[in-house]
Amino acid sequence: MVVLILLIVWISDMGPTVQKIAMGVGAMQLTGLLVLMRKRDASDS
């Protein structure tokens, strides 16, 4: 959790372009996690 906070602070210092890239990557990671969780739920039932 501390690593995440440090990462956010570092990204916020980098500037708007890096922020957009980081947000895009983060959104992709979240979407991938959600898809994986949905697939796991479907295979369980």
PDB file with SEQRES, HELIX, SHEET and CRYST1 records, atoms N, CA, C and O in Angstrom:
SEQRES   1 A   45  MET VAL VAL LEU ILE LEU LEU ILE VAL TRP ILE SER ASP          
SEQRES   2 A   45  MET GLY PRO THR VAL GLN LYS ILE ALA MET GLY VAL GLY          
SEQRES   3 A   45  ALA MET GLN LEU THR GLY LEU LEU VAL LEU MET ARG LYS          
SEQRES   4 A   45  ARG ASP ALA SER ASP SER                                      
HELIX    1 AA1 VAL A    2  MET A   14  1                                  13    
HELIX    2 AA2 PRO A   16  ASP A   44  1                                  29    
CRYST1    1.000    1.000    1.000  90.00  90.00  90.00 P 1           1          
ATOM      1  N   MET A   1       0.836  -1.203   0.000  1.00  0.00           N  
ATOM      2  CA  MET A   1       0.000   0.000   0.000  1.00  0.00           C  
ATOM      3  C   MET A   1       0.872   1.254   0.000  1.00  0.00           C  
ATOM      4  O   MET A   1       0.550   2.235  -0.671  1.00  0.00           O  
ATOM      5  N   VAL A   2       1.970   1.226   0.748  1.00  0.00           N  
ATOM      6  CA  VAL A   2       2.894   2.365   0.793  1.00  0.00           C  
ATOM      7  C   VAL A   2       3.508   2.601  -0.585  1.00  0.00           C  
ATOM      8  O   VAL A   2       3.704   3.743  -1.003  1.00  0.00           O  
ATOM      9  N   VAL A   3       3.810   1.502  -1.287  1.00  0.00           N  
ATOM     10  CA  VAL A   3       4.378   1.591  -2.637  1.00  0.00           C  
ATOM     11  C   VAL A   3       3.419   2.317  -3.563  1.00  0.00           C  
ATOM     12  O   VAL A   3       3.835   3.140  -4.379  1.00  0.00           O  
ATOM     13  N   LEU A   4       2.128   2.009  -3.436  1.00  0.00           N  
ATOM     14  CA  LEU A   4       1.095   2.642  -4.262  1.00  0.00           C  
ATOM     15  C   LEU A   4       1.060   4.148  -4.028  1.00  0.00           C  
ATOM     16  O   LEU A   4       0.971   4.926  -4.977  1.00  0.00           O  
ATOM     17  N   ILE A   5       1.130   4.557  -2.760  1.00  0.00           N  
ATOM     18  CA  ILE A   5       1.116   5.985  -2.410  1.00  0.00           C  
ATOM     19  C   ILE A   5       2.350   6.687  -2.991  1.00  0.00           C  
ATOM     20  O   ILE A   5       2.243   7.775  -3.556  1.00  0.00           O  
ATOM     21  N   LEU A   6       3.513   6.060  -2.846  1.00  0.00           N  
ATOM     22  CA  LEU A   6       4.741   6.626  -3.404  1.00  0.00           C  
ATOM     23  C   LEU A   6       4.646   6.761  -4.917  1.00  0.00           C  
ATOM     24  O   LEU A   6       5.101   7.750  -5.491  1.00  0.00           O  
ATOM     25  N   LEU A   7       4.050   5.757  -5.558  1.00  0.00           N  
ATOM     26  CA  LEU A   7       3.871   5.762  -7.009  1.00  0.00           C  
ATOM     27  C   LEU A   7       2.980   6.922  -7.436  1.00  0.00           C  
ATOM     28  O   LEU A   7       3.278   7.613  -8.410  1.00  0.00           O  
ATOM     29  N   ILE A   8       1.883   7.134  -6.703  1.00  0.00           N  
ATOM     30  CA  ILE A   8       0.955   8.232  -7.004  1.00  0.00           C  
ATOM     31  C   ILE A   8       1.658   9.581  -6.866  1.00  0.00           C  
ATOM     32  O   ILE A   8       1.494  10.461  -7.712  1.00  0.00           O  
ATOM     33  N   VAL A   9       2.441   9.742  -5.795  1.00  0.00           N  
ATOM     34  CA  VAL A   9       3.184  10.989  -5.571  1.00  0.00           C  
ATOM     35  C   VAL A   9       4.184  11.218  -6.702  1.00  0.00           C  
ATOM     36  O   VAL A   9       4.309  12.332  -7.210  1.00  0.00           O  
ATOM     37  N   TRP A  10       4.893  10.161  -7.094  1.00  0.00           N  
ATOM     38  CA  TRP A  10       5.892  10.243  -8.164  1.00  0.00           C  
ATOM     39  C   TRP A  10       5.236  10.618  -9.486  1.00  0.00           C  
ATOM     40  O   TRP A  10       5.737  11.480 -10.208  1.00  0.00           O  
ATOM     41  N   ILE A  11       4.118   9.973  -9.802  1.00  0.00           N  
ATOM     42  CA  ILE A  11       3.392  10.247 -11.045  1.00  0.00           C  
ATOM     43  C   ILE A  11       2.868  11.682 -11.061  1.00  0.00           C  
ATOM     44  O   ILE A  11       2.937  12.356 -12.089  1.00  0.00           O  
ATOM     45  N   SER A  12       2.347  12.149  -9.933  1.00  0.00           N  
ATOM     46  CA  SER A  12       1.800  13.512  -9.870  1.00  0.00           C  
ATOM     47  C   SER A  12       2.897  14.562 -10.059  1.00  0.00           C  
ATOM     48  O   SER A  12       2.613  15.685 -10.474  1.00  0.00           O  
ATOM     49  N   ASP A  13       4.139  14.207  -9.761  1.00  0.00           N  
ATOM     50  CA  ASP A  13       5.273  15.116  -9.983  1.00  0.00           C  
ATOM     51  C   ASP A  13       5.733  15.128 -11.444  1.00  0.00           C  
ATOM     52  O   ASP A  13       6.365  16.086 -11.888  1.00  0.00           O  
ATOM     53  N   MET A  14       5.417  14.065 -12.191  1.00  0.00           N  
ATOM     54  CA  MET A  14       5.935  13.891 -13.545  1.00  0.00           C  
ATOM     55  C   MET A  14       5.316  14.834 -14.564  1.00  0.00           C  
ATOM     56  O   MET A  14       6.001  15.290 -15.479  1.00  0.00           O  
ATOM     57  N   GLY A  15       4.019  15.133 -14.418  1.00  0.00           N  
ATOM     58  CA  GLY A  15       3.370  16.020 -15.377  1.00  0.00           C  
ATOM     59  C   GLY A  15       2.175  15.364 -16.043  1.00  0.00           C  
ATOM     60  O   GLY A  15       1.967  14.158 -15.910  1.00  0.00           O  
ATOM     61  N   PRO A  16       1.378  16.167 -16.770  1.00  0.00           N  
ATOM     62  CA  PRO A  16       0.101  15.704 -17.324  1.00  0.00           C  
ATOM     63  C   PRO A  16       0.229  14.562 -18.328  1.00  0.00           C  
ATOM     64  O   PRO A  16      -0.621  13.672 -18.356  1.00  0.00           O  
ATOM     65  N   THR A  17       1.277  14.572 -19.153  1.00  0.00           N  
ATOM     66  CA  THR A  17       1.422  13.528 -20.176  1.00  0.00           C  
ATOM     67  C   THR A  17       1.638  12.168 -19.524  1.00  0.00           C  
ATOM     68  O   THR A  17       0.986  11.187 -19.882  1.00  0.00           O  
ATOM     69  N   VAL A  18       2.558  12.119 -18.566  1.00  0.00           N  
ATOM     70  CA  VAL A  18       2.843  10.869 -17.857  1.00  0.00           C  
ATOM     71  C   VAL A  18       1.622  10.427 -17.057  1.00  0.00           C  
ATOM     72  O   VAL A  18       1.342   9.233 -16.950  1.00  0.00           O  
ATOM     73  N   GLN A  19       0.892  11.401 -16.491  1.00  0.00           N  
ATOM     74  CA  GLN A  19      -0.324  11.090 -15.736  1.00  0.00           C  
ATOM     75  C   GLN A  19      -1.339  10.379 -16.622  1.00  0.00           C  
ATOM     76  O   GLN A  19      -1.949   9.393 -16.209  1.00  0.00           O  
ATOM     77  N   LYS A  20      -1.521  10.889 -17.859  1.00  0.00           N  
ATOM     78  CA  LYS A  20      -2.474  10.282 -18.794  1.00  0.00           C  
ATOM     79  C   LYS A  20      -2.063   8.859 -19.141  1.00  0.00           C  
ATOM     80  O   LYS A  20      -2.900   7.958 -19.184  1.00  0.00           O  
ATOM     81  N   ILE A  21      -0.762   8.657 -19.390  1.00  0.00           N  
ATOM     82  CA  ILE A  21      -0.252   7.323 -19.713  1.00  0.00           C  
ATOM     83  C   ILE A  21      -0.468   6.383 -18.530  1.00  0.00           C  
ATOM     84  O   ILE A  21      -0.937   5.258 -18.702  1.00  0.00           O  
ATOM     85  N   ALA A  22      -0.124   6.849 -17.327  1.00  0.00           N  
ATOM     86  CA  ALA A  22      -0.265   6.037 -16.118  1.00  0.00           C  
ATOM     87  C   ALA A  22      -1.729   5.676 -15.867  1.00  0.00           C  
ATOM     88  O   ALA A  22      -2.041   4.548 -15.487  1.00  0.00           O  
ATOM     89  N   MET A  23      -2.626   6.645 -16.083  1.00  0.00           N  
ATOM     90  CA  MET A  23      -4.057   6.394 -15.894  1.00  0.00           C  
ATOM     91  C   MET A  23      -4.564   5.374 -16.906  1.00  0.00           C  
ATOM     92  O   MET A  23      -5.374   4.509 -16.571  1.00  0.00           O  
ATOM     93  N   GLY A  24      -4.085   5.476 -18.145  1.00  0.00           N  
ATOM     94  CA  GLY A  24      -4.465   4.521 -19.187  1.00  0.00           C  
ATOM     95  C   GLY A  24      -4.021   3.113 -18.839  1.00  0.00           C  
ATOM     96  O   GLY A  24      -4.788   2.158 -18.964  1.00  0.00           O  
ATOM     97  N   VAL A  25      -2.767   2.992 -18.399  1.00  0.00           N  
ATOM     98  CA  VAL A  25      -2.228   1.684 -18.002  1.00  0.00           C  
ATOM     99  C   VAL A  25      -3.003   1.137 -16.805  1.00  0.00           C  
ATOM    100  O   VAL A  25      -3.358  -0.041 -16.772  1.00  0.00           O  
ATOM    101  N   GLY A  26      -3.260   2.000 -15.825  1.00  0.00           N  
ATOM    102  CA  GLY A  26      -4.010   1.598 -14.632  1.00  0.00           C  
ATOM    103  C   GLY A  26      -5.405   1.124 -14.974  1.00  0.00           C  
ATOM    104  O   GLY A  26      -5.882   0.128 -14.430  1.00  0.00           O  
ATOM    105  N   ALA A  27      -6.068   1.847 -15.887  1.00  0.00           N  
ATOM    106  CA  ALA A  27      -7.418   1.469 -16.307  1.00  0.00           C  
ATOM    107  C   ALA A  27      -7.402   0.111 -17.001  1.00  0.00           C  
ATOM    108  O   ALA A  27      -8.290  -0.712 -16.782  1.00  0.00           O  
ATOM    109  N   MET A  28      -6.383  -0.124 -17.844  1.00  0.00           N  
ATOM    110  CA  MET A  28      -6.253  -1.410 -18.535  1.00  0.00           C  
ATOM    111  C   MET A  28      -6.040  -2.544 -17.535  1.00  0.00           C  
ATOM    112  O   MET A  28      -6.621  -3.620 -17.679  1.00  0.00           O  
ATOM    113  N   GLN A  29      -5.210  -2.303 -16.527  1.00  0.00           N  
ATOM    114  CA  GLN A  29      -4.949  -3.311 -15.491  1.00  0.00           C  
ATOM    115  C   GLN A  29      -6.232  -3.658 -14.738  1.00  0.00           C  
ATOM    116  O   GLN A  29      -6.520  -4.829 -14.494  1.00  0.00           O  
ATOM    117  N   LEU A  30      -7.002  -2.622 -14.372  1.00  0.00           N  
ATOM    118  CA  LEU A  30      -8.262  -2.819 -13.653  1.00  0.00           C  
ATOM    119  C   LEU A  30      -9.251  -3.603 -14.497  1.00  0.00           C  
ATOM    120  O   LEU A  30      -9.906  -4.523 -14.006  1.00  0.00           O  
ATOM    121  N   THR A  31      -9.359  -3.235 -15.783  1.00  0.00           N  
ATOM    122  CA  THR A  31     -10.276  -3.926 -16.695  1.00  0.00           C  
ATOM    123  C   THR A  31      -9.885  -5.395 -16.814  1.00  0.00           C  
ATOM    124  O   THR A  31     -10.742  -6.278 -16.780  1.00  0.00           O  
ATOM    125  N   GLY A  32      -8.591  -5.648 -16.955  1.00  0.00           N  
ATOM    126  CA  GLY A  32      -8.096  -7.018 -17.050  1.00  0.00           C  
ATOM    127  C   GLY A  32      -8.428  -7.827 -15.805  1.00  0.00           C  
ATOM    128  O   GLY A  32      -8.826  -8.988 -15.898  1.00  0.00           O  
ATOM    129  N   LEU A  33      -8.262  -7.206 -14.633  1.00  0.00           N  
ATOM    130  CA  LEU A  33      -8.592  -7.873 -13.373  1.00  0.00           C  
ATOM    131  C   LEU A  33     -10.071  -8.220 -13.299  1.00  0.00           C  
ATOM    132  O   LEU A  33     -10.436  -9.323 -12.893  1.00  0.00           O  
ATOM    133  N   LEU A  34     -10.931  -7.265 -13.695  1.00  0.00           N  
ATOM    134  CA  LEU A  34     -12.379  -7.484 -13.670  1.00  0.00           C  
ATOM    135  C   LEU A  34     -12.767  -8.626 -14.592  1.00  0.00           C  
ATOM    136  O   LEU A  34     -13.585  -9.470 -14.227  1.00  0.00           O  
ATOM    137  N   VAL A  35     -12.182  -8.659 -15.792  1.00  0.00           N  
ATOM    138  CA  VAL A  35     -12.474  -9.724 -16.758  1.00  0.00           C  
ATOM    139  C   VAL A  35     -12.058 -11.077 -16.190  1.00  0.00           C  
ATOM    140  O   VAL A  35     -12.795 -12.057 -16.303  1.00  0.00           O  
ATOM    141  N   LEU A  36     -10.868 -11.129 -15.576  1.00  0.00           N  
ATOM    142  CA  LEU A  36     -10.382 -12.373 -14.976  1.00  0.00           C  
ATOM    143  C   LEU A  36     -11.318 -12.852 -13.866  1.00  0.00           C  
ATOM    144  O   LEU A  36     -11.607 -14.045 -13.761  1.00  0.00           O  
ATOM    145  N   MET A  37     -11.788 -11.918 -13.040  1.00  0.00           N  
ATOM    146  CA  MET A  37     -12.688 -12.264 -11.940  1.00  0.00           C  
ATOM    147  C   MET A  37     -14.022 -12.788 -12.475  1.00  0.00           C  
ATOM    148  O   MET A  37     -14.577 -13.746 -11.937  1.00  0.00           O  
ATOM    149  N   ARG A  38     -14.532 -12.156 -13.536  1.00  0.00           N  
ATOM    150  CA  ARG A  38     -15.786 -12.598 -14.150  1.00  0.00           C  
ATOM    151  C   ARG A  38     -15.634 -14.005 -14.710  1.00  0.00           C  
ATOM    152  O   ARG A  38     -16.519 -14.843 -14.538  1.00  0.00           O  
ATOM    153  N   LYS A  39     -14.509 -14.268 -15.381  1.00  0.00           N  
ATOM    154  CA  LYS A  39     -14.259 -15.591 -15.956  1.00  0.00           C  
ATOM    155  C   LYS A  39     -14.190 -16.647 -14.855  1.00  0.00           C  
ATOM    156  O   LYS A  39     -14.712 -17.751 -15.009  1.00  0.00           O  
ATOM    157  N   ARG A  40     -13.545 -16.300 -13.750  1.00  0.00           N  
ATOM    158  CA  ARG A  40     -13.408 -17.224 -12.628  1.00  0.00           C  
ATOM    159  C   ARG A  40     -14.785 -17.534 -12.030  1.00  0.00           C  
ATOM    160  O   ARG A  40     -15.076 -18.683 -11.697  1.00  0.00           O  
ATOM    161  N   ASP A  41     -15.634 -16.500 -11.896  1.00  0.00           N  
ATOM    162  CA  ASP A  41     -16.988 -16.687 -11.370  1.00  0.00           C  
ATOM    163  C   ASP A  41     -17.799 -17.595 -12.282  1.00  0.00           C  
ATOM    164  O   ASP A  41     -18.540 -18.453 -11.804  1.00  0.00           O  
ATOM    165  N   ALA A  42     -17.666 -17.414 -13.589  1.00  0.00           N  
ATOM    166  CA  ALA A  42     -18.421 -18.203 -14.566  1.00  0.00           C  
ATOM    167  C   ALA A  42     -17.999 -19.671 -14.511  1.00  0.00           C  
ATOM    168  O   ALA A  42     -18.841 -20.561 -14.628  1.00  0.00           O  
ATOM    169  N   SER A  43     -16.707 -19.929 -14.335  1.00  0.00           N  
ATOM    170  CA  SER A  43     -16.217 -21.306 -14.306  1.00  0.00           C  
ATOM    171  C   SER A  43     -16.588 -22.009 -13.002  1.00  0.00           C  
ATOM    172  O   SER A  43     -16.683 -23.236 -12.968  1.00  0.00           O  
ATOM    173  N   ASP A  44     -16.798 -21.249 -11.935  1.00  0.00           N  
ATOM    174  CA  ASP A  44     -17.185 -21.838 -10.652  1.00  0.00           C  
ATOM    175  C   ASP A  44     -18.619 -22.361 -10.673  1.00  0.00           C  
ATOM    176  O   ASP A  44     -18.907 -23.420 -10.117  1.00  0.00           O  
ATOM    177  N   SER A  45     -19.513 -21.614 -11.317  1.00  0.00           N  
ATOM    178  CA  SER A  45     -20.930 -21.967 -11.297  1.00  0.00           C  
ATOM    179  C   SER A  45     -21.291 -23.058 -12.298  1.00  0.00           C  
ATOM    180  O   SER A  45     -22.453 -23.453 -12.389  1.00  0.00           O  
TER     181      SER A  45                                                      
END                                                                             
